[in-house]
Amino acid sequence: MLKPLLAALLVGAIAVPAASAGPVERAGRFDKRLTAAEYRGAWAQGSRADHAEDRFDHREDVRDRRESRRDEAVDFGPRDVIEDRIDRRESHRDRLENRVDRRH
């Protein structure tokens, strides 16, 4: 009785975060895969695939900014404010990285 329950809880703990992720989180995960492929040399800089990845990055940045604005509009206390600041810095780093990548 205990083993099936533990197995179900383990599967739920692994599957639920992936299934409940919003569009921005899913896009971020996909972007990480694209970036890793680019670093491994799956496509050359300036190629059509690189251009498509740059467009995807730009759309992800736009979605991320919209989500940040929505999150910052609501304040649930000091921890929420700290989380908003961390998200803002992360978004800024992502945009900088994308700009540098587009220059090359």
Secondary structure, DSSP 4 states (H G I P E B T S, - for coil): -HHHHHHHHHHHHHHHHHHH--HHHHHHHHHHHHHHHHHTTSS-TTSHHHHHHHHHHHHHHHHHHHHHHHHHHS--SHHHHHHHHHHHHHHHHHHHHHHHHHH-
